[in-house]
Amino acid sequence: MLKPLAANVALGFLTLPAMADMLLGSYVARISQDDHFASDGYPLDSAAQMVRQDRANWHRFGQVDREDENDRWFKTNQQRSRLQRMLEQRGAMDAATRRAITNGRPLIQVDVYSSSVQVIILER
């Protein structure tokens, strides 16, 4: 009888961090050809860099794709740097999502949590 109880308690502790990472909101963005290049013209080579560049293009340069939505979390360069670090963490994007971003122009949804982000493909 104690073993199942101990297992349930242990399982509860394993899920605690996920519950603490509260969803703040989401935005949708098209990762276009412009997002594949840094502001000074060199090609970007990671999906995290491209998603960050999309936000720089939106907030700093006014290069907006038709499907892009505003966000309230990544207005400054410092905030976009944090976005990139979070995108580089395991779980932020699966391999298929990273490939779709680096090799194409997908429509993505970025779910912003209190201490992480998650990207999903809405349209390839």
Secondary structure as UniProt FT lines:
FT   HELIX           2..20
FT   STRAND          23..30
FT   HELIX           33..36
FT   TURN            39..40
FT   HELIX           47..56
FT   HELIX           57..61
FT   TURN            66..67
FT   HELIX           77..87
FT   TURN            90..91
FT   HELIX           95..103
FT   STRAND          107..113
FT   STRAND          117..123
//
